[in-house]
Amino acid sequence: MREFSLPALYEVPADGNLTDIVRRNAAQHPDVAVIGRKVDGVWTDITAVQFLAEVRAAAKGLIASGVQPGDRVGLMSRTRYEWTLLDFAIWSAGAITVPVYETSSPEQIQWILGDSGAVSIVVESDAHAAAVASVRDRLPELRDVWQIEGGGLEALRRAGAELSDGMVDDRSAIAKADDPATIVYTSGTTGRPKGCVLTHRSFFAECGNIVARLGPLFRTGDCSVLLFLPVAHVFGRLVEVASLMAPIKLGHAPDIKTLTDELAAFRPTLILGVPRVFEKVYNSARAKAQADGKGKIFDKAADTAIEYSRALDTPSGPSLALRLKYKTFDKLVYGKLRAVLGGRGEFAISGGAPLGERLGHFFRGIGFTVLEGYGLTESCAATAFNPWDRQKIGTVGQPLPGSVVRIADDGEVLLHGEHLFTGYWNNQGATEEALADGWFHTGDIGTLDEDGYLRITGRKKEIIVTAGGKNVAPAVIEDRIRAHALIAECMVVGDGRPFVGALVTVDEEFLGKWAADHGKPAGATVASLRDDADLLATVQAAIDDGNAAVSKAESVRKFRILGAQFTEESGHLTPSLKLKRNVVAKDYADEIEALYRG
């Protein structure tokens, strides 16, 4: 199939904007808790009426400080309540939010604020304020810097104390559906980040149709979601806006290191994450079971869950024997795993990279269905997702209702719909190239099945052509290799080379246990074990598993273990954890050459 579309389930209000959501919630659901906020270590509810009052108070301060309709206002913070509050306050002042990742370097901050022409910015910490100050002389349009942890919100409230609610509501009504709501800068896997202009219409079309299609996941007064993704990323904004559109209770978790504790305390019904989060949940549970001497039981339970899930897709369903075995493991293993995820959740939505069929079946098998989706910054997050009642594991689902997915002659995925961005800020050339012929050219390669379910098989720019002329899409084998508990990242190489090779990094979180299990010295590092026969054998097993998913010509023949992980700080990962392949290839050129010597 070359093209597929679904009718829209939500009509975008022509004269509305995203601030309407907050006022509507206060009018229709005044006492419903729309936000869960952690205060002094305790989760506290904020009702729709209270949230509207706080948004208005912050918006008054912005207006009183000189923020005008159409101005760009930067927002640099971890995922926390104030991010969502300020996002809606900026919109209520008639302005445009410009997210800045809290991990951004001064150079990146300068580029984003300078390119967008931001007149002010709200930062979270002293470190963020210092980073902005270090480039302030290169930002002539920047007037005000407020700091969340330095009394910035209180200062805004004081500044706007004399303004009326009516003034804010008048300012809120200025923006229409087709006006910009935000400029989200791409992660920048290659070159300078580009500013994607997303309108109020983009978010309405995106979130309205998602809430309508996934209705059981967004039941007002019953459902809740804990947001731990960066809100500066468009996927995080999708969670924020969709939650308030429903509305369901939205919580924020700034530190993923304490995510397990936060899930247990907040007990969300819905989780949105990236595959690495779900891989960590599985690998951590398996490692704990092994440490407790229950590794064989866990593995049998995992195999049973996967078998049970696969049987659900057959006409006859799971056999009686399988159902009995499943019931036993549900008490011994699955219930404990669901408790780790908060105990109330039945669904998660995963995006950003392929989840993998085995992991998808495992989670559905334990009673926690992960619905895989696909999207880009330019598509306002999800442009395809698996419906809750018609999931096809291994695909990224059907198109967003009201949109169209087309597969070009060369396999590229093309998109059309109201949710798409309108262009790149200050970059007409890139806009015309990306939106040629009225379709957004994603740069991804994919296929559509007979029911309109999309599979992503790679990136056009990442396709490797070996010396023998074989085209290799790295994502398929990389994702399979990375699923191994000990593997942090894997980058396949081989463009113009006689065979496919790989650079592999070891997950330091799991290295200690592996080293102890294999009799290695306490405190052994990856660098000291790079040539260790046992480590090489373990990585080779992961490579062999990855090779099983591809043809012989596409399989990895040789690999090199690197002495350190790829990180955002090292410059090898984007804030959304995508590999900067060109940077890795440059920094590890000697390692790549070593693969092909002799």
C-alpha positions as CSV (number, residue, x, y, z in Angstrom):
1,M,0.0,0.0,0.0
2,R,1.3,3.5,-0.9
3,E,-1.1,5.8,0.9
4,F,-3.4,5.6,3.9
5,S,-5.6,8.0,5.8
6,L,-8.2,8.1,8.6
7,P,-11.0,10.6,9.0
8,A,-10.5,13.3,11.7
9,L,-12.2,12.6,15.1
10,Y,-11.7,16.2,16.3
11,E,-12.5,19.5,14.7
12,V,-9.9,22.3,15.4
13,P,-11.6,25.5,16.5
14,A,-10.9,28.1,13.9
15,D,-10.8,31.1,16.3
16,G,-9.4,29.3,19.3
17,N,-5.9,28.8,20.8
18,L,-4.5,26.6,23.5
19,T,-5.3,28.9,26.4
20,D,-9.0,28.0,25.8
21,I,-8.2,24.6,27.4
22,V,-7.4,26.1,30.8
23,R,-10.5,28.3,30.9
24,R,-12.7,25.5,29.7
25,N,-11.4,23.1,32.3
26,A,-12.0,25.7,35.1
27,A,-15.6,26.2,33.8
28,Q,-16.5,22.6,33.1
29,H,-14.3,20.7,35.6
30,P,-13.6,23.2,38.4
31,D,-12.9,20.8,41.1
32,V,-11.1,18.1,39.0
33,A,-7.4,17.7,39.8
34,V,-5.7,18.5,36.5
35,I,-2.2,18.7,38.0
36,G,-0.4,16.7,40.6
37,R,2.4,18.7,42.1
38,K,5.0,17.5,44.6
39,V,5.3,19.9,47.6
40,D,7.7,19.1,50.4
41,G,8.0,15.5,49.2
42,V,4.2,14.9,49.1
43,W,2.0,14.8,45.9
44,T,-0.6,17.5,46.1
45,D,-3.6,18.1,43.8
46,I,-4.1,21.3,41.9
47,T,-7.7,21.8,40.6
48,A,-8.6,23.3,37.3
49,V,-9.7,26.5,39.0
50,Q,-6.5,26.8,40.9
51,F,-4.4,26.1,37.8
52,L,-6.2,28.9,35.8
53,A,-5.5,31.3,38.7
54,E,-1.8,30.5,38.7
55,V,-1.6,30.8,34.9
56,R,-3.3,34.2,35.0
57,A,-1.0,35.4,37.8
58,A,2.2,34.5,35.8
59,A,0.8,35.8,32.6
60,K,0.0,39.2,34.2
61,G,3.7,39.4,35.2
62,L,4.8,38.8,31.7
63,I,2.5,41.4,30.3
64,A,3.5,43.9,33.0
65,S,7.1,43.3,32.1
66,G,6.6,44.3,28.5
67,V,6.0,41.0,26.7
68,Q,3.9,41.8,23.6
69,P,1.7,39.6,21.4
70,G,3.9,37.5,19.1
71,D,7.1,38.0,21.2
72,R,9.2,34.9,21.7
73,V,9.9,33.9,25.3
74,G,12.5,31.2,26.2
75,L,11.9,28.5,28.7
76,M,14.8,26.5,30.1
77,S,14.1,24.0,32.9
78,R,13.9,20.3,33.8
79,T,10.5,18.6,33.7
80,R,8.6,20.2,36.6
81,Y,5.2,21.8,37.3
82,E,6.5,25.3,36.6
83,W,7.3,24.3,33.0
84,T,3.6,23.6,32.2
85,L,2.5,26.6,34.2
86,L,4.8,29.0,32.3
87,D,4.0,27.5,28.9
88,F,0.3,28.3,29.3
89,A,1.2,31.7,30.9
90,I,3.3,32.6,27.9
91,W,0.5,31.7,25.6
92,S,-1.9,33.6,27.8
93,A,0.3,36.7,27.3
94,G,-0.1,36.2,23.6
95,A,3.5,35.2,23.2
96,I,5.3,32.2,21.7
97,T,7.2,29.7,23.8
98,V,10.8,28.8,22.8
99,P,11.9,25.7,24.7
100,V,15.6,25.3,25.6
101,Y,16.9,22.0,26.8
102,E,18.2,22.3,30.4
103,T,21.4,20.5,29.3
104,S,22.1,23.0,26.5
105,S,25.5,24.5,26.2
106,P,26.0,28.3,26.2
107,E,26.6,28.2,22.5
108,Q,23.3,26.3,21.9
109,I,21.5,28.7,24.2
110,Q,22.9,31.7,22.2
111,W,21.9,30.1,18.9
112,I,18.3,29.3,19.9
113,L,17.6,32.6,21.7
114,G,19.3,34.6,19.0
115,D,17.8,32.9,16.1
116,S,14.3,33.1,17.5
117,G,14.7,36.7,18.7
118,A,13.6,35.9,22.2
119,V,12.9,39.0,24.3
120,S,13.1,37.2,27.7
121,I,13.7,33.8,29.2
122,V,12.7,31.8,32.3
123,V,15.5,29.5,33.6
124,E,15.4,27.0,36.4
125,S,18.7,27.2,38.3
126,D,21.9,29.2,39.0
127,A,23.7,27.1,36.4
128,H,21.2,28.0,33.8
129,A,21.3,31.7,34.7
130,A,25.1,31.6,34.5
131,A,25.0,29.9,31.1
132,V,22.6,32.6,29.7
133,A,24.7,35.4,31.3
134,S,27.8,34.1,29.6
135,V,26.3,34.8,26.1
136,R,24.1,37.8,27.1
137,D,26.3,40.2,25.2
138,R,25.5,38.3,22.0
139,L,21.7,38.6,22.6
140,P,20.8,42.2,22.0
141,E,17.0,41.5,22.0
142,L,17.0,39.7,25.3
143,R,15.7,41.9,28.1
144,D,14.6,39.9,31.1
145,V,15.8,36.7,32.7
146,W,13.7,35.1,35.5
147,Q,14.9,32.2,37.6
148,I,12.4,29.6,39.0
149,E,14.7,28.7,41.9
150,G,15.6,32.3,42.5
151,G,12.1,33.7,43.2
152,G,11.3,34.4,39.5
153,L,7.7,33.3,39.6
154,E,7.1,35.4,42.8
155,A,8.6,38.4,41.0
156,L,6.3,37.9,38.0
157,R,3.3,37.7,40.3
158,R,4.3,40.9,42.1
159,A,4.9,42.7,38.8
160,G,1.4,41.8,37.5
161,A,-0.5,42.1,40.8
162,E,-2.4,45.3,39.6
163,L,-3.6,43.9,36.3
164,S,-7.1,42.4,36.0
165,D,-8.1,38.9,34.9
166,G,-10.0,40.5,32.1
167,M,-6.8,42.0,30.7
168,V,-5.2,38.6,30.6
169,D,-8.2,37.1,29.0
170,D,-8.2,39.8,26.3
171,R,-4.5,39.1,25.6
172,S,-5.2,35.4,25.6
173,A,-7.8,35.8,22.8
174,I,-5.4,37.5,20.4
175,A,-3.8,34.4,18.9
176,K,-5.8,32.3,16.5
177,A,-5.5,28.7,15.5
178,D,-3.0,29.4,12.7
179,D,-0.7,31.6,14.7
180,P,2.5,30.1,16.1
181,A,2.3,28.6,19.6
182,T,6.0,27.5,19.9
183,I,9.3,27.3,18.0
184,V,10.8,23.9,18.9
185,Y,14.4,23.5,17.8
186,T,15.3,20.1,16.4
187,S,17.8,18.1,18.4
188,G,20.5,18.7,15.8
189,T,21.9,15.3,14.8
190,T,23.5,17.2,11.9
191,G,24.4,20.9,11.8
192,R,22.6,23.7,13.5
193,P,19.2,23.0,15.1
194,K,16.3,24.3,13.0
195,G,13.4,26.0,14.6
196,C,10.1,24.2,13.8
197,V,7.2,26.6,13.9
198,L,4.2,24.7,15.5
199,T,0.9,26.5,15.6
200,H,-2.0,26.3,18.0
201,R,-3.8,24.3,15.2
202,S,-0.9,21.8,15.1
203,F,-1.4,21.0,18.8
204,F,-5.2,20.9,18.6
205,A,-5.2,18.6,15.7
206,E,-2.5,16.4,17.3
207,C,-3.8,16.2,20.8
208,G,-7.5,16.4,20.0
209,N,-7.4,13.4,17.7
210,I,-5.1,11.4,20.0
211,V,-7.4,11.9,23.0
212,A,-10.5,11.0,20.9
213,R,-8.9,7.8,19.4
214,L,-7.3,6.7,22.8
215,G,-10.4,7.6,24.8
216,P,-10.0,4.8,27.5
217,L,-6.5,6.2,28.3
218,F,-7.8,9.7,28.9
219,R,-10.8,9.3,31.3
220,T,-11.3,12.5,33.3
221,G,-11.3,12.0,37.0
222,D,-9.9,8.5,36.7
223,C,-6.7,8.5,34.6
224,S,-3.4,10.2,35.2
225,V,0.0,10.4,33.6
226,L,3.5,11.0,35.0
227,L,5.6,13.1,32.7
228,F,9.4,12.4,33.0
229,L,10.4,13.2,29.4
230,P,12.0,16.6,28.8
231,V,9.1,19.0,28.2
232,A,11.5,20.9,25.9
233,H,11.1,17.9,23.5
234,V,7.9,17.9,21.4
235,F,6.9,14.4,22.8
236,G,6.9,16.0,26.3
237,R,4.7,18.9,25.0
238,L,2.3,16.3,23.5
239,V,1.9,14.8,27.0
240,E,1.4,18.2,28.6
241,V,-1.3,19.5,26.2
242,A,-3.1,16.2,25.7
243,S,-3.4,15.7,29.4
244,L,-5.0,19.1,29.9
245,M,-7.2,18.7,26.9
246,A,-8.8,15.5,28.2
247,P,-8.4,16.6,31.1
248,I,-6.5,14.0,33.2
249,K,-4.1,14.5,36.1
250,L,-0.6,15.4,35.0
251,G,2.4,15.0,37.2
252,H,6.0,15.9,36.6
253,A,9.2,13.9,37.5
254,P,12.4,15.8,36.9
255,D,14.9,13.1,37.8
256,I,14.6,9.8,35.9
257,K,17.0,8.3,38.5
258,T,14.2,8.3,41.1
259,L,11.5,7.3,38.5
260,T,10.7,4.0,40.2
261,D,9.9,5.8,43.5
262,E,7.9,8.4,41.8
263,L,5.8,5.8,39.9
264,A,5.1,4.1,43.2
265,A,4.0,7.3,44.8
266,F,2.1,8.9,41.9
267,R,0.6,5.6,40.6
268,P,-0.2,6.8,37.0
269,T,-2.6,4.9,34.8
270,L,-0.6,6.0,31.7
271,I,3.1,6.2,31.0
272,L,4.8,7.8,28.0
273,G,8.4,7.0,27.4
274,V,11.1,6.0,25.0
275,P,12.2,2.4,24.3
276,R,15.3,2.8,26.5
277,V,13.1,3.3,29.5
278,F,11.2,0.1,28.9
279,E,14.4,-1.8,28.1
280,K,15.8,-0.6,31.5
281,V,12.6,-1.8,33.3
282,Y,13.0,-5.3,31.7
283,N,16.8,-5.5,32.2
284,S,16.7,-4.3,35.8
285,A,13.9,-6.7,36.7
286,R,15.8,-9.6,35.1
287,A,19.1,-8.6,36.8
288,K,17.3,-8.4,40.2
289,A,15.8,-11.9,39.7
290,Q,19.2,-13.3,38.8
291,A,20.7,-11.7,41.9
292,D,18.0,-13.3,44.0
293,G,18.6,-16.7,42.5
294,K,15.4,-16.6,40.5
295,G,16.8,-15.9,37.1
296,K,15.4,-19.2,35.5
297,I,11.9,-18.5,36.9
298,F,12.0,-14.9,35.4
299,D,13.2,-16.2,32.0
300,K,10.4,-18.8,31.9
301,A,7.9,-16.1,33.0
302,A,9.2,-13.8,30.2
303,D,8.9,-16.5,27.6
304,T,5.4,-17.3,28.8
305,A,4.4,-13.7,28.6
306,I,5.7,-13.4,25.1
307,E,4.0,-16.6,24.0
308,Y,0.7,-15.5,25.6
309,S,0.8,-12.2,23.8
310,R,1.6,-13.7,20.4
311,A,-1.3,-16.1,21.0
312,L,-3.7,-13.2,21.5
313,D,-3.1,-12.3,17.8
314,T,-4.2,-15.8,16.6
315,P,-7.8,-16.8,15.8
316,S,-8.0,-19.4,18.6
317,G,-6.2,-17.3,21.2
318,P,-4.1,-18.8,24.1
319,S,-4.6,-22.5,24.8
320,L,-5.9,-23.7,28.1
321,A,-2.4,-25.0,29.1
322,L,-0.9,-21.6,28.3
323,R,-3.6,-19.8,30.2
324,L,-3.0,-21.9,33.3
325,K,0.8,-21.3,33.1
326,Y,0.2,-17.6,32.6
327,K,-2.0,-17.4,35.7
328,T,0.7,-18.9,37.8
329,F,3.4,-16.5,36.6
330,D,1.0,-13.6,37.0
331,K,1.0,-14.2,40.7
332,L,4.8,-14.9,40.9
333,V,6.2,-12.3,38.5
334,Y,3.9,-10.1,36.4
335,G,2.0,-8.5,39.3
336,K,5.4,-7.5,40.9
337,L,6.5,-5.9,37.6
338,R,3.2,-4.0,37.3
339,A,3.8,-2.7,40.8
340,V,7.2,-1.4,39.8
341,L,5.3,0.7,37.1
342,G,3.0,2.1,39.7
343,G,0.4,-0.7,40.0
344,R,-2.5,1.1,38.3
345,G,-1.2,1.4,34.7
346,E,-2.4,-0.7,31.9
347,F,-1.0,1.2,28.9
348,A,2.1,3.1,27.9
349,I,2.9,5.0,24.7
350,S,6.4,4.6,23.3
351,G,8.2,6.7,20.7
352,G,11.5,8.0,19.6
353,A,12.9,4.7,18.4
354,P,11.8,1.2,17.6
355,L,10.7,-0.8,20.7
356,G,11.3,-4.2,19.2
357,E,8.6,-7.0,18.8
358,R,10.0,-9.2,21.7
359,L,9.8,-6.4,24.2
360,G,6.4,-5.3,22.9
361,H,5.0,-8.8,23.4
362,F,6.6,-9.1,26.8
363,F,5.0,-6.0,28.2
364,R,1.6,-6.8,26.7
365,G,2.0,-10.3,28.1
366,I,2.5,-9.0,31.6
367,G,-0.7,-6.9,31.4
368,F,1.0,-3.6,30.6
369,T,0.5,-2.8,26.9
370,V,3.0,-0.5,25.3
371,L,1.5,1.2,22.2
372,E,4.3,2.1,19.8
373,G,4.0,5.4,17.8
374,Y,6.1,7.4,15.5
375,G,6.6,11.1,14.9
376,L,9.0,14.0,14.5
377,T,9.3,17.5,15.8
378,E,7.9,18.7,12.5
379,S,4.8,16.5,13.0
380,C,4.1,17.9,16.5
381,A,5.1,14.5,17.9
382,A,3.0,11.5,17.0
383,T,2.0,11.2,13.3
384,A,1.2,7.5,13.7
385,F,0.3,5.3,16.7
386,N,-1.2,2.0,17.6
387,P,-4.8,2.2,18.7
388,W,-5.5,0.7,22.1
389,D,-8.0,-1.8,20.7
390,R,-6.3,-2.8,17.4
391,Q,-2.6,-3.0,18.2
392,K,-0.1,-4.5,15.7
393,I,3.1,-5.1,17.6
394,G,6.2,-4.4,15.5
395,T,4.5,-1.5,13.7
396,V,4.2,2.2,14.7
397,G,0.5,2.1,14.1
398,Q,-1.9,3.9,11.8
399,P,-1.9,7.6,10.8
400,L,-3.2,10.2,13.2
401,P,-6.9,10.6,12.4
402,G,-7.3,13.5,10.0
403,S,-3.9,13.0,8.4
404,V,-2.3,11.1,5.5
405,V,0.8,8.9,5.3
406,R,2.2,8.2,1.8
407,I,5.2,6.1,0.8
408,A,7.2,7.7,-2.0
409,D,8.7,5.6,-4.9
410,D,12.0,5.5,-3.1
411,G,10.4,4.4,0.2
412,E,10.4,7.7,2.0
413,V,7.6,8.4,4.4
414,L,5.6,11.5,3.4
415,L,3.0,13.3,5.6
416,H,0.1,15.6,5.2
417,G,-2.2,17.0,7.8
418,E,-3.2,19.9,10.1
419,H,-0.7,18.8,12.8
420,L,2.3,19.5,10.7
421,F,4.7,22.4,11.3
422,T,4.3,25.5,9.0
423,G,8.0,25.8,8.4
424,Y,11.5,26.4,9.8
425,W,12.0,29.8,11.5
426,N,14.2,32.1,9.5
427,N,15.1,29.2,7.1
428,Q,13.0,29.4,3.9
429,G,15.3,27.2,1.9
430,A,15.0,24.3,4.4
431,T,11.3,24.9,4.6
432,E,10.8,24.6,0.8
433,E,12.9,21.4,0.7
434,A,11.0,19.7,3.6
435,L,7.5,20.7,2.4
436,A,8.0,20.1,-1.3
437,D,4.8,19.4,-3.3
438,G,2.6,20.1,-0.2
439,W,4.0,17.0,1.6
440,F,6.4,16.8,4.5
441,H,9.4,14.7,3.5
442,T,10.4,12.9,6.8
443,G,13.7,11.5,5.6
444,D,12.5,8.1,7.1
445,I,12.1,4.9,5.1
446,G,9.0,2.8,5.7
447,T,6.2,0.6,4.5
448,L,2.4,0.5,4.9
449,D,0.5,-2.8,5.2
450,E,-3.0,-3.6,3.9
451,D,-4.6,-2.1,7.1
452,G,-2.6,1.1,7.0
453,Y,-0.1,0.2,9.7
454,L,3.3,1.8,9.2
455,R,6.7,0.2,9.7
456,I,9.8,2.4,9.9
457,T,12.9,0.6,8.5
458,G,15.5,3.3,8.5
459,R,16.6,6.9,7.7
460,K,17.5,7.9,4.1
461,K,20.6,9.7,5.2
462,E,21.7,6.8,7.4
463,I,21.5,4.1,4.7
464,I,24.9,2.4,4.4
465,V,26.0,1.2,1.0
466,T,28.8,-1.3,1.3
467,A,31.6,-1.7,-1.2
468,G,29.6,-4.6,-2.6
469,G,26.6,-2.4,-3.3
470,K,24.4,-3.7,-0.5
471,N,22.1,-1.2,1.1
472,V,22.0,-1.5,4.9
473,A,19.5,0.3,7.2
474,P,21.3,0.5,10.6
475,A,18.3,0.8,12.8
476,V,17.1,-2.7,12.5
477,I,20.2,-4.4,13.7
478,E,21.3,-1.6,16.1
479,D,18.0,-1.8,18.0
480,R,18.2,-5.5,18.3
481,I,21.8,-5.4,19.6
482,R,21.0,-2.6,22.0
483,A,18.3,-4.6,23.6
484,H,20.9,-6.7,25.4
485,A,21.2,-5.6,29.1
486,L,25.0,-4.9,28.8
487,I,24.8,-2.8,25.7
488,A,24.3,0.9,26.0
489,E,24.7,2.0,22.4
490,C,25.6,0.4,19.1
491,M,26.5,2.3,15.9
492,V,26.8,0.3,12.7
493,V,29.4,1.4,10.1
494,G,30.5,0.2,6.7
495,D,29.7,2.8,4.1
496,G,32.0,2.0,1.1
497,R,33.6,-0.7,3.1
498,P,33.8,-4.4,2.4
499,F,31.6,-5.5,5.3
500,V,29.4,-4.1,8.1
501,G,31.1,-3.4,11.4
502,A,29.9,-1.9,14.7
503,L,31.1,0.4,17.5
504,V,29.6,-0.8,20.9
505,T,29.5,0.9,24.3
506,V,28.8,-0.9,27.5
507,D,26.1,0.1,30.0
508,E,28.0,1.0,33.1
509,E,24.9,0.4,35.2
510,F,25.0,-3.3,34.5
511,L,28.8,-3.7,34.2
512,G,29.4,-4.2,37.9
513,K,27.0,-7.2,38.2
514,W,28.4,-8.7,35.0
515,A,31.9,-8.3,36.3
516,A,31.1,-9.9,39.6
517,D,29.3,-12.8,37.9
518,H,32.3,-13.4,35.7
519,G,35.0,-13.2,38.4
520,K,36.5,-9.9,37.3
521,P,38.2,-7.5,39.8
522,A,35.9,-5.3,41.8
523,G,35.8,-1.8,40.3
524,A,36.9,-3.1,36.9
525,T,36.2,-0.5,34.1
526,V,35.1,-0.9,30.5
527,A,38.5,0.4,29.5
528,S,40.3,-2.3,31.4
529,L,38.1,-5.0,30.1
530,R,37.9,-4.1,26.4
531,D,40.0,-7.1,25.4
532,D,38.6,-9.5,28.0
533,A,37.6,-12.7,26.4
534,D,34.4,-13.1,28.5
535,L,33.3,-9.5,27.7
536,L,34.0,-10.0,24.1
537,A,32.0,-13.3,24.1
538,T,29.0,-11.5,25.8
539,V,29.0,-8.7,23.3
540,Q,29.4,-11.3,20.5
541,A,26.2,-13.0,21.7
542,A,24.4,-9.7,21.5
543,I,25.8,-9.2,18.0
544,D,24.7,-12.7,17.0
545,D,21.2,-11.9,18.2
546,G,21.2,-8.8,16.1
547,N,22.5,-10.6,13.1
548,A,19.6,-13.0,13.3
549,A,17.3,-10.2,12.3
550,V,19.1,-9.4,9.0
551,S,20.6,-11.0,5.9
552,K,24.2,-12.2,5.9
553,A,25.3,-9.2,3.8
554,E,23.8,-6.8,6.3
555,S,25.2,-8.6,9.4
556,V,27.9,-7.3,11.6
557,R,31.2,-9.1,10.9
558,K,33.4,-7.3,13.4
559,F,32.9,-4.9,16.3
560,R,34.9,-2.7,18.6
561,I,34.1,-2.1,22.3
562,L,34.7,1.6,23.2
563,G,36.0,2.7,26.5
564,A,33.3,5.1,27.4
565,Q,29.5,5.5,26.8
566,F,28.0,7.9,24.4
567,T,26.4,10.8,26.3
568,E,24.8,14.1,25.7
569,E,27.6,15.7,27.6
570,S,30.2,14.0,25.4
571,G,28.4,15.5,22.4
572,H,27.5,12.1,20.9
573,L,23.8,12.0,21.8
574,T,21.1,14.6,21.3
575,P,18.9,15.6,24.3
576,S,16.3,13.1,23.0
577,L,19.1,10.4,23.1
578,K,19.5,10.1,19.3
579,L,23.0,9.2,18.0
580,K,25.0,12.1,16.4
581,R,26.5,9.7,13.8
582,N,28.7,12.2,12.2
583,V,30.2,13.3,15.5
584,V,30.8,9.6,16.6
585,A,32.3,8.8,13.2
586,K,34.7,11.8,13.5
587,D,35.7,11.2,17.1
588,Y,36.1,7.5,16.7
589,A,37.6,7.4,13.2
590,D,40.6,5.5,14.5
591,E,38.4,2.8,16.0
592,I,36.4,2.5,12.7
593,E,39.7,2.2,10.8
594,A,40.8,-0.6,13.2
595,L,37.8,-2.7,12.1
596,Y,39.0,-2.9,8.6
597,R,42.7,-3.4,9.1
598,G,44.2,-6.7,8.1
